[in-house]
């Protein structure tokens, strides 16, 4: 079951607008912890970043990392290609796009090409850090999140 209203809104937005590029969600893995940085369009939104992070694995292989700025917006990093890092203990996702999904009713979300990467590791192996950085003509985007090491919540949309 989806616990975050923001996650539900984002998945609806992904399905309604980004389905061709991203495919429908397959699984979502949500972790809890501390968000220490959130930069959107070059502006520091860190004080609004909430303590959950969702990684959506789409049916067509696209991965997204979704960071929430509470009732302000969701920032989503989008990529398809990943490579191992740190001797196989971590992975790096090549970022191809970014979405900013406002939480205000009727507000339009922004989706555009970006270049960057997200570095992450196995959320089931204890505390882990996820760090995403991307640049686009619209500005700089970044997020830094450290999990509390608790068991992730998994939502399976393939059923």
C-alpha positions in Angstrom: 0.0 0.0 0.0 1.3 3.5 -0.8 1.9 5.4 2.4 2.9 8.8 1.0 0.3 11.0 -0.8 3.2 12.6 -2.6 4.3 9.2 -4.0 0.8 8.5 -5.2 0.6 11.8 -6.9 4.0 11.3 -8.5 3.1 7.9 -9.8 -0.1 9.2 -11.3 1.9 12.0 -13.0 4.4 9.5 -14.3 1.7 7.3 -15.7 -0.2 10.3 -17.2 2.6 12.2 -18.8 5.8 10.1 -18.8 4.5 6.7 -19.6 6.0 6.6 -23.1 9.5 7.5 -21.9 9.5 5.8 -18.5 7.1 2.9 -18.8 4.6 2.0 -16.1 6.0 1.5 -12.6 6.9 -2.1 -11.7 8.1 -1.7 -8.1 8.7 1.1 -5.7 11.1 0.9 -2.8 10.7 3.5 -0.1 13.3 4.1 2.6 13.2 6.4 5.7 16.0 8.6 7.0 17.4 12.1 6.7 17.4 14.3 3.7 20.3 16.7 4.1 20.2 18.5 0.8 17.6 19.3 -1.8 18.3 21.9 -4.6 15.7 22.6 -7.2 16.3 25.0 -10.2 19.5 26.1 -8.3 17.4 27.1 -5.2 18.1 25.5 -1.8 14.9 23.7 -0.7 16.7 21.6 1.9 14.6 22.8 4.8 11.5 21.4 3.1 12.9 17.9 2.3 11.1 15.1 4.1 12.6 11.9 5.6 11.6 9.4 2.9 13.1 8.6 -0.5 11.4 6.4 -3.2 13.2 4.5 -5.9 10.8 3.3 -8.7 11.9 0.5 -11.0 9.8 0.8 -14.1 8.8 -2.2 -16.2 10.9 -1.0 -19.1 14.1 -0.7 -17.1 14.0 3.0 -16.3 14.9 3.9 -12.7 13.7 7.0 -10.8 14.7 8.5 -7.5 12.0 10.7 -5.9 12.7 13.2 -3.2 9.9 15.1 -1.5 9.8 18.8 -0.6 6.7 18.2 1.5 3.6 20.1 0.3 5.8 22.1 -2.2 6.9 19.5 -4.8 8.6 16.2 -5.7 11.9 16.2 -7.4 12.5 13.1 -9.6 15.8 12.0 -11.2 15.3 9.7 -14.2 17.8 7.3 -15.8 18.2 4.0 -17.6 21.9 3.1 -17.6 23.7 2.1 -14.4 27.2 0.9 -13.7 28.9 -0.7 -10.6 30.9 1.5 -8.3 33.0 1.1 -5.1 34.1 -2.5 -6.0 30.5 -3.6 -6.6 29.2 -2.2 -3.2 27.4 0.6 -4.9 26.0 1.7 -8.3 25.8 4.9 -10.3 22.8 5.7 -12.4 23.3 8.0 -15.4 20.7 10.7 -15.2 18.9 11.6 -18.5 16.1 13.7 -17.1 14.5 15.5 -14.2 10.9 16.1 -13.2 9.6 18.7 -10.8 6.0 17.8 -9.7 4.3 20.6 -7.8 1.9 19.4 -5.0 -0.5 22.3 -5.6 -3.8 21.2 -7.2 -3.9 22.1 -10.9 -0.2 23.0 -11.1 1.7 21.7 -14.1 4.8 19.6 -13.6 8.0 20.3 -15.5 10.0 17.5 -17.2 13.2 18.1 -19.1 16.5 16.6 -20.2 19.3 16.8 -17.7 22.8 15.3 -17.3 24.2 13.9 -14.1 24.2 10.8 -11.9 22.8 9.2 -8.8 25.1 7.2 -6.6 23.4 4.6 -4.3 23.8 1.2 -2.7 21.6 -1.7 -1.5 18.9 -0.4 0.9 18.5 -3.9 2.4 22.1 -4.0 3.6 21.7 -1.4 6.4 22.2 2.4 6.3 23.0 3.7 2.8 23.5 7.1 1.2 21.8 8.2 -2.1 23.3 11.3 -3.7 22.0 12.7 -7.0 23.4 15.6 -9.0 22.1 16.9 -12.4 22.4 19.9 -14.6 19.9 21.2 -17.1 19.4 24.5 -19.0 16.7 25.2 -16.4 19.2 25.0 -13.5 21.0 22.7 -11.1 19.3 19.9 -9.2 20.7 17.8 -6.3 19.6 15.7 -3.4 21.5 13.9 -0.6 19.7 11.3 1.6 21.0 8.9 4.3 18.7 6.0 5.3 18.1 5.0 8.9 19.0 1.4 8.0 15.4 0.2 8.6 13.7 -2.3 6.3 12.5 -0.6 3.1 8.8 -0.6 2.1 8.1 -2.3 -1.2 5.1 -1.7 -3.4 4.7 -4.1 -6.4 2.5 -2.6 -9.2 2.9 -5.6 -11.5 0.1 -7.5 -10.0 
